Amino acid sequence: MFNALVVEKDEEGKTHAAVKELSLDDLPAGDVTVAVEYSTVNYKDGLCIGPGGGLVRNYPHVPGIDFAGTVEASDDDRYKPGDKVVLTGWRVGEAHWGGYAQKARVKADWLVPLPDGIDTRQAMAVGTAGFTAMLAVMALERQGIKDGPVLVTGAAGGVGSVATAILANLGYEVAGVTGRPETADYLTSLGAKRIVAREELNETTKRPLEGETWGGCVDAVGGVMLARVLGQMQYGASVAAVGLAGGANLPATVIPFLLRGVNLLGIDSVMQPYDNRVEAWLRVAKDLPMDKLEAMIQPAVLADLPELGRGILKGQVKGRVVVDVNSA
Ligand code: NDP
């Protein structure tokens, strides 16, 4: 038997999340059974744990869109017992039971071997949010990051924290946008050179173009902020759009694209091909300083998840929540 956070739906359609005991026979079909060590709390997890169930496709459900652990049993030649693995994406924790459990059974294709230089706890301190931040940086690099500061929005959140630390470590001058002034020291410790108050960018303007300011941008917020940032990009610079913490509507004009050649790069971490996932994890191990990663970690256990899920939806979580699924 093992512990898991199970979300159930009652007859009135209300969802309830609680830690329960399950057996290996309860797990969904898959080629590889993993003894999960750590999982994390991402924005999507907040939706899946919360009332209404968000993105969950089947009940009862074990959420957790990512996990890292050790292979316990494998029907696939690529993995053997004892291998350290990490999983992000593939609708795990939404359509297939995920990482909020001491065991998970998944398709071998969804896993990535953990690279040298990073352990299972560090891998989940990175988690889906950090993996996505790395994909965003890689996408910006492919387009070319211009001289001048690189903006990170939602900087104190999961994606934003990791993007800030990676970009600063690569030598870029990072400006972090935050609505929480009390996180300024934290962002500076991750390498941000400048803190931009959220209010400065969260209001619409009639001017489709403003001063050419940013040499690149990782945007976790979307909405009005993304629209505003598009008009402030340098000529030919790129924005890697990752999330919608500030809203899904984009009240922008085409002018930044037409007159400044701005590139808007959409980042999807869910269906990433194997080679990209391996490359991104190798880059994480190389380009993300592990001492800065430590500073982002908020430890948690399975029983903390309902409250943390509510917190991340309100934008209250700082950095990365790492869930030790084997501790009470
Ligand atoms: P977090 O909640 O950790 O961070 C989001 C941050 O955005 C908050 O910490 C806050 O930063 C800022 N924010 C929140 N609400 C608002 C608002 N109304 N207006 C402006 N800023 C706001 O979430 P994650 O970093 O884990 O995820 C960020 C986004 O990226 C989410 O939308 C998530 O779904 C998406 N995502 C997308 C992925 C993909 O594959 N494309 C993968 C992973 C995440 P601060 O307090 O500093 O202002």
Residues whose N, C-alpha, C, O or C-beta is under 5 A from the ligand:
A	BS01	NDP	N42 Y43 K44 T128 A129 T132 G154 A155 A156 G157 G158 V159 G160 V177 T178 G179 R180 A220 V221 V242 G243 L244 A245 G246 I267 D268 S269 V270 I312 G315 V317 G319
